[in-house]
Amino acid sequence: MSAVTEIQPVGAPSPATDDYPHAVNVGPIGRLGRWTATHFRAVLVGWLVVAIGLGVFAPQVETALSGAGWETSGSQSVQARQLINKDFHGLSSYALMTVLYSPSQTVNDPAFKATISNVERTLQASSAVRSVVAPSPGVSISRDGHTAIVQAGAARSSNGMVKAADSLKGKLAALSGHGVQVHLTGASGMWSDFNAANRSAMMKSEVISWPVTLGILLLAFGSLVAAGLPLMLTMLGLASAAGLLYLGTKVMPISIWAMNFALMFALALGIDYALFIVYRFRGALFGSNMDPVEATAITMDTAGKAVLFSGFTVLISLTAVMLVPSPAFRSMSLGIMLAVIFVLAATLTLLPAVLGRIGHKVDKLALPWAHSGEHRSARFAAWGERLWRRPALYGLPALALLLALAFPVTQLRTSMPSIKVVPSGDSSRVGYDQVQAAMGPGATGPLQIVTPAAKAGDVARVAAADPGIAQVGPAQPGGQGLALLTAIPRQDPSNPAVGATIARLRGELPATAKVGGAVAENYDLQKLLTAKTWLVMGVVIALGFLLLLLALQAPLIAAAGVLTSLLATGAAFGVAKWVFQDGVLHSLLGFQPQGFLDAWGPVFFFAMIFAISMDYTVFLLSSAKEHWDRSHDPREAMVGGVAHSGRVIFAAAAVMVAVFFTFALSGPLPPKEMGIILGVAVLLDAMLVRLLLVPVLLRLMGRHAWYLPRWARRVLPDVRFGHS
């Protein structure tokens, strides 16, 4: 028998208060809830220490996070960059590229020459610059003489060079004048502009999403006090996670995207968890006439346990992304995991402490139509009964719709982001376009080949003979007996043909030659993501199933819960194919289609979608299991599960969809991809999968849904969510 003694479930007809003992026997999570409810001051002081201690660092996190890291650790391109930085004066993929252009003057005109000199002096004055290379005819000066490039070798890491671009691009742009334009471009300049645009978009989205979220929560809870509790958890978790991320930057580079995703997940999960627990608490407090402390204990022993399993599922999903050996991916996962850990910890400690303290005041400032004690929703109970009576009528159309939406995934193309992710008016994109117009489409994505000097001639001949190479520059001598050759592809860096060219060169060149450059780093990362996608997905699915099996003690419904998540995920990526690859709605959403989805999307978004969908799965099926354990009636399990969790799932999904779609309305392309894909996935998962298909599967499987083999009973711990 489990460690808990079951009592009457919340939402059942209210017995007399005397039917409840003063201290109900609950499990470990329930006992933790009771302890926090009776030690409010200690819990509050503890969290204030954590929040203030870490929160003081939070305002500095935006400037401390790194802007690069989109690379494959240990790849040939990264090795080439390291050699070039060391032995060729830092003129690697993250060297600063300053473009000077004049429609009326050439490099021989005095004003143009003066501007070149000013640019060189500005770059030389920066501690981030190791060397400055003046424009050279046939290499960095266009044939018509109207465009020239000044290169500055990197004296810092890739992240350091992006930060250097942040401070230098304004100074360089200020040198424009007398008919000559100056723009900082290249990898460092582009990441600097993209990160700035992304940061601005995130701030706009936050301004929009917070009042929208509060409005939806107010409608869901019917009380301003109750609606404020999820936001309290979110702000606390985010401030603590941001402070810890800042401290983490002192140990290793952490991508700025870690903060972006942490913000979204802190908001989404804080709302999910608080909705589930506060709904359950109000049902126990008002619907069953319990005192606040025991209502808290019962709430945490049921809803709190479900939240704990949900949090573990989210963390497992994000841990799987760590299998991708890329600094940006791993630090993004770390940022989200920190936010989840803090939100989960606050949900299991601070929230029950606050609930136990405020008790009946949880409904202060309530709306006139609020019904505090209605943990069981009559409308969702009626919906469950309808699904029970006619499962095929609702299940088959929902399945057909999801499959139809998912079908375009079979034609989905992915690639690394192109220049189109940078706003068209930004300096790096203007300079990029000027270089391509003057020197050819491949001039903005040169390949850098590092080779022993003795083999430089052979390498140059092989590269020049490749059909994908337009031009090979003269070999530049470097340290350690090495030489550097620059090969200009014929196509734009985002063209798949450039990737084919890199693959051919690596197959034909001597093994001692290393092909690098920004476009080669993107190619290596794309190959890695393609190779790791199925591994990450498989690990996420397998671990998700094991955790659901542990929580539900039912292999069939645990497998159904995991596999149905794939339907909503596939449908969301099918919609993404239409929007971002085919360009449907691009005018409305304000972006320029690239003709593909960014390559990091399938891996990272899959983990995020799976994590969110498992939230809803745990909420629904833990409630269904509670009813099954009490009644062993499959109809009561299905209908009761929908009735007790449907309103929470619906409200949480409404908040998340609103939040995610705000990210689709502003900023550069990647946040739009994130907002659309996650918003569509949550919408479909909540409405068609958790509140329709999964209940239909419970109906069709009947008692078999809860079957547990005898051998598994001996292996699995006894986990229960309900009381009787």
KAQUIMO-V108809 format. One record per helix or strand. SS is the DSSP state (H for helix, E for strand). FROM is the first residue (numbers start at 1). TO is the last residue. If there is no record, write none. Layout:
BEGIN
ss=SS from=FROM to=TO
ss=SS from=FROM to=TO
END
This chain:
BEGIN
ss=H from=17 to=19
ss=H from=28 to=38
ss=H from=40 to=58
ss=H from=61 to=64
ss=E from=66 to=66
ss=H from=76 to=87
ss=E from=96 to=101
ss=H from=110 to=124
ss=E from=129 to=133
ss=E from=137 to=137
ss=E from=141 to=141
ss=E from=147 to=154
ss=H from=158 to=173
ss=E from=177 to=177
ss=E from=180 to=185
ss=H from=186 to=221
ss=E from=223 to=223
ss=H from=224 to=248
ss=E from=255 to=255
ss=H from=256 to=287
ss=H from=292 to=321
ss=H from=327 to=348
ss=H from=350 to=363
ss=E from=366 to=366
ss=H from=378 to=389
ss=H from=391 to=411
ss=E from=414 to=415
ss=H from=419 to=421
ss=H from=427 to=439
ss=H from=441 to=445
ss=E from=447 to=452
ss=H from=453 to=465
ss=E from=469 to=472
ss=E from=476 to=477
ss=H from=479 to=481
ss=E from=482 to=489
ss=H from=496 to=508
ss=E from=514 to=516
ss=H from=518 to=552
ss=H from=555 to=581
ss=H from=586 to=589
ss=E from=597 to=598
ss=H from=601 to=631
ss=H from=634 to=663
ss=H from=669 to=706
ss=H from=710 to=715
END
